[in-house]
Amino acid sequence: MTHPRATWLSPATGERLAAGDLMRRLAGQDTVLLGERHDSAEIHRWQLHVAAALHLLRPDMRVGFEMFPRRLQPVLDEWVDGRLDTEAFIERSGWYDVWGFPAEIYLPLFHFCRQQKVRMLALNCERALVSRVGKEGWDAVPEEERDGLTPAAPAGAAYADYLAAVARRFSGQGGMPAGHGAGDLERFVRAQQTWDRAFACNIARALDAAGGERPPLVVGIIGRGHLEYGYGTPYQLSDLGIAKNGVLLTSDRDEQDLDAIRGIGDAIFRIDTPEPPAERHARGASRTSPTERLAPA
């Protein structure tokens, strides 16, 4: 079926969706998770537009980011409170050490939160924990070293198959090495589930902390591989008792295969053809500041 630019499509039916109706429906959820490809500026622009639309409908909103480990929550609070300028925020958050993609493709989202006083949430855990769980298993990590996480609900067979396909796709391309075996796949699944659970635990923590009869809406800025088909973070959220979760995704394809996308999310938005992917910087490498890169020539 055709999927024209600037339209929403239902993966369940293949029908076009009216943007206003879709946003009003999703504003009634506990979370709305916006899947991304980290290196796509076009997707980050789309995330900003969706977040702004939802904010009009649910002003009591939080925006959670995969990009920040939980220890950086005080820095996010300082930023939203107006106590840091852009340069200080990028430096204090250790952006290029903990994430690495160009800050300028995320800054419009960060400035939206600051301008509208929307609390930002640090959803990630420490990378060392993910590596350790992948290699040794969850039970090998003492409770005090789990970064506040609880064990992930076990992956179903469908998610394991999904991750195996991801591993095959990235073999020899910076992902799992070519010729990986069953043990490598098991480690990969454990690592992915640690991230899935981290995002879910930190969203749940924020909702619990807010209290009240109607907690705030949490909009999640998360890699789409953790969201598609409800396997990753949505599954872990449900395990934590948070069942009203929406998932929105993008596509730059003119045509969609309904059988392939059925169940992938609540709706897919057709974006422009993205620019070339943004380059991820090596951790710790020297670099110019985001304001220098954004300055006019």
N, C-alpha and C positions, 0 to 999 in steps of 0.2 A: 504494500500500500504506500501511497505517496505521503510524505511528511514535509509540508512547506515550511520555510523559515518563519520564525516568530509565532509558532503555534504550539499548543499543548496537545499531546496525544495520550489516550488511555491505553496502557499495555494490555489491559484485560479485554478490551473490546475493539480497539483500533479506531475508536471514535475521537473526533476533535473535542476538546474540552474548553469551555469558556474560562478565561483566566480569573475573572472575578468570582465565579462560582467555586472554582477550585481553591482559591485562596481562602474564601470564607469557610469552606469545609475543613481545610487543613488547620486553620486558626483555632479550631476546637480540639485539636490533638494535644497530647502532652509534649511531644517532640515532633519537629519537622527536620529531617536529616537531608542535607543538600550534598549529594555526591559530587566529587571532583576528580579531575586529573590534575595533579599538583602543579604541573608545568604549563597549564593553559590559562593565560590571562583572560580569554574570552569567557571561560567558565567562572572565574572569580567575579567578572562583571555581572554575569547572570545571578550568582549567589547574592550579590549586593542588591540587585533589583528585587529578588524574591524576599530577602530579609526586610527591605523597606516596606514592601506590600504587607507582609505579615505584621510588621510593627504598627501599621495603621489600625489593624484589626485587634491586635493584642499588645497594647503598649507595655504591659508588664511582661517583658521578654528578656531572655538571656541568649547570648550567642556563644556557643562552645567551639573551641578550635583544637583539632588534632595536633596542630603545630607546636603546642606548648605543653611541656610536662607540668605536673601538678605543683611542683615546687616553685614555679614562676607565677602562681596566682597573685601574690602581693604586687608584682610588677604590673600585671594586667589591671589590677585595681588602681594603682597609681596613675596609669595611663588614662583610664576612663575618668578618673577624678580630676584630670587636668594638671597633674603635678609633674609630668614629664613631657618634654618636647619629642619630636619624632626621632631625632638622633639619639637622645638618651634612652628612649624606649627600645630602639633596635639594639643598642649596646647593652642595656641592662637585661634584656631578655635573652641575650646571647644568640640572636636570631640565626646568624650564619654558622654557629656551632651546633645548634639543636635542630635546625631545619635545612637551610642552605639555598632554597630557591630565592630568586630575586625578591627583595622586600617590596618593591614598588608594585608588584602584581597583587599583593595582599593589602597594601596600605589603604586603599579606598574602603575596604571592609572595616579595618581598624579605626579609621577616622569616622566612619558612620557610627560605630559604637560610642566613640568618645563624644561626638557632636550631640547625639541623641541620649546620652547617659544610659546606654544599654550595657549592662554588666557583661564582661567577657569572661568565659570560663576556660581554664586550662584543663583539657580532657586527657592528656597523654600521661603515660608513666615513663620511667627512665628506660632508655634503650638497653642498658645493661641488664635490666630485669627481663626484657623480652628475649635477649640472647641466652640468658641463663636458663629460663624456662624451656626455650627451644632445645637446648643441649641436654639439660639434666632432668627436666620435668618439674611440675609445680611443687610436688611434695618435697623436693630437694631444697626448696627455698624456705628459710625460717620465716615465721609469721612477721617478725619485726622488719624484715627486708623485702616485703611484698608491696611496698608503696601504697598501702591502704586498700589493696585489691582483695577481692574474694575469688575463689576458684571459678574458672569459666565453666558454664554448662557444657557438657561434652558435645562435640561436633557430630551432627547427623551424617549419614552416608552421602546425602546430596551435597552438603557443604564440602566434605572431603573430596568428592568428585570434582566439584567446582574449583577447589584449590589445586588439585592435581592438574587440571587443565591450565590454570594460571601458571603453574610451575613449568609445564611443557612449553607454554608460549614464551616464557622468558629464559628458557635454557640457553646458555651461551650468549645472552644479551644483557648481562649484568644482573640477572636473577639467579636462580639455582643453577649450578654447573650442569653441563650436558652429561647425561648418563647417570643422573641421580637415582638412588635406589629407594626402597621402602622406608629405610631408616631416615633418609634425608627428608622424605615427604612427611613423615611423622613429626620431625622437628619443625618443619615449615608450618604445619597445621597448628602445632602448639604455640609457635611464635605469633601467628596471625590471631589466634584466639586470645592471646594475652592482650594484644592491642584492642580487639573487639571488646573484651571485658573491661579494660581500662576506661574506654570511652563511655561504656554503659554505667560503670560504677561511679564515675565522676559526674555524669548527668544525674544519676539517682541521688547522689550526695547533695547536689545543688537543689534539686526539687525538695528533698527532705528538709534542707536548711531553710528554705523559703516558707514552709508551713502554709497555714491558711486553708480555707475551703477550696480555693482554686489557685494552685501553684502557678508560677509563670510558665509561659511557653518557652521551651528550649529549642533553639535552632542550632543544628550541628553542622559544622564545616569539616567534612570528613571524606577521605578517599573512597571512591565509589566501590572499590573491591570489598570494603567492610560493610556495604549496605545492600548490594544487589541481591535480589530474590529473598530478602529477609534473613539471610543465613548468618550474618556476622553480628554487628552491634544491635540491630533490631531484635534478634533472637536472644541476645544476652539481656537486653532491656526487659523483654517479656519475662525472662527468668527471674528478674529482680522485681517483678510486679508492675512494670510500666508497660501497658499493653497498647496504648493509643499513640502509635508511632507512624508518622508519614515519611515516605521516601520519595524525593524528587531527583531526577537525573536529566542529563542533556544528551543530545545526539547532533552530529553534523551531517547525517546521512539524508539523502533525498528520499530513500525508500526504506521501509521497515518490514521485517519478517515477523508477523504477529506470533507465530509459533515460538520464535526465538526470544521475544521480549515479554511474553506473557508471564506475569508475576514478578517482573524485575523491579518494579516500584509502583508508586501510585500514579505517576505521570512522567512523561518525557517531554522536554522542551527542545525544539529545533533551533540550535544556535547557528551563527555564521560559521563559515569555515575558519577554524582558529589560525592565528599566526603560527610561525614555527615555534616549537616548544621552547620554553625558557630553560636556560642552562642552569643546572644545579652546581653551586660552588663547592669546592672541596672544603671540608671542615678545617677551620683554622687558617685558611689562606687569606692573604691580604687582599683588600678590595676597596673600591671607592664607596662613599656613603650613598644611601638612596637619594638624598636631596641633591647631591652632586650629579647623580645620573639623571635626575628629573629636571635639572636646571636647563633653561633654554640655551641654545648655542649662541 
